[in-house]
Every structure is written in C-alpha cells, then in structure tokens.
C-alpha cells in the first residue's frame, strides 16, 4: 500500500483536489482495502472529484463492491495518463 495512514474525508478531498496521478492511485488503492475504515468517504470523494459512479457503497455486498472497485481500477487504467504527474505539471 502506498500510504499506511487512515484517510479522513478531508484528507481524501485534498488529495482529489491536487488531482495528480499518485493521489488518485492512493485513493483507488485505499478503496480496495477492506480494512480501511474510510472506504465510504473515499468512494464519495472519488465520485465527487471525477463525476463517475461505479456503485461502491458501504452498504453493498462484498461482491457488489468488488465489482465497483474493479470498475474504478479499469477506469483508472484507461484515464491515468490524462492526469498530471505532480502538482503544477501536466502529462
């Protein structure tokens, strides 16, 4: 895992606001960690910051959320190159 700290809603929003590849890498990785207590907040931040909704909800079954995480990962593989590598840089 890239980061071992627990995400808070505020920290996740900051990461999404920065909008770099590493930030979204960390958010999507955090969404895929069932032990992460902030997965619900991460899902909200991903929806708010990307305008995409792949159906991840903390109230869903494990299999439904597995499919949602799979969809986020697929979307990210297809769109990662459109995000800047680091703040202030493009491409």
C-alpha positions in Angstrom: 0.0 0.0 0.0 1.3 3.4 -0.9 0.2 5.1 2.3 -0.5 3.3 5.6 -2.4 6.1 7.4 -6.1 6.1 7.6 -7.8 8.5 5.2 -10.2 11.1 6.5 -12.8 12.7 4.3 -10.9 16.0 4.5 -7.5 14.4 3.5 -9.1 12.5 0.7 -10.7 15.7 -0.7 -7.3 17.4 -0.5 -5.8 14.5 -2.5 -8.5 14.7 -5.1 -8.2 18.5 -5.3 -4.5 18.1 -6.1 -5.6 15.7 -8.8 -2.3 14.1 -9.5 -1.8 10.5 -10.6 -0.2 9.5 -7.3 -3.2 11.0 -5.4 -5.7 9.0 -7.4 -3.5 5.9 -7.2 -3.7 6.2 -3.4 -7.4 6.9 -3.3 -8.3 3.9 -5.5 -5.9 1.7 -3.6 -7.5 2.8 -0.3 -10.9 1.9 -1.8 -9.6 -1.6 -2.4 -8.5 -2.1 1.3 -11.4 -3.7 3.2 -9.7 -2.9 6.5 -9.6 0.8 5.7 -12.2 2.4 7.9 -12.6 5.3 5.5 -13.6 3.5 2.3 -17.0 5.1 2.3 -15.5 8.6 2.4 -13.0 7.6 -0.3 -15.9 6.4 -2.5 -17.7 9.7 -2.0 -14.5 11.7 -2.9 -13.9 9.7 -6.0 -17.4 10.3 -7.2 -17.3 14.0 -6.4 -13.9 14.6 -7.9 -14.3 12.5 -11.1 -18.0 12.7 -11.8 -18.0 8.9 -12.1 -20.1 6.5 -10.0 -19.3 2.8 -10.2 -21.7 1.9 -7.4 -19.4 1.5 -4.4 -21.4 1.8 -1.2 -20.5 0.6 2.3 -24.0 -0.9 2.5 -23.4 -3.1 -0.6 -22.5 -6.7 -0.5 -18.8 -7.6 -0.7 -19.3 -8.9 -4.3 -21.0 -5.7 -5.4 -18.2 -3.6 -4.0 -15.6 -5.9 -5.5 -17.2 -5.2 -8.9 -17.3 -1.5 -8.2 -13.6 -1.5 -7.3 -12.8 -3.4 -10.4 -14.6 -0.8 -12.4 -12.7 2.0 -10.7 -9.4 0.3 -11.5 -10.4 -0.2 -15.1 -11.5 3.4 -15.5 -8.2 4.5 -13.9 -6.1 2.3 -16.2 -7.8 3.9 -19.2 -7.6 7.5 -17.8 -4.5 7.7 -15.7 -2.4 9.3 -18.4 -4.7 12.3 -18.6 -3.8 13.4 -15.0 -0.7 15.4 -14.2 2.3 13.5 -12.7 2.7 16.1 -9.9 1.3 19.5 -8.9 2.0 22.1 -11.4 2.9 19.7 -14.2 0.9 18.3 -17.0 1.1 15.0 -18.8 
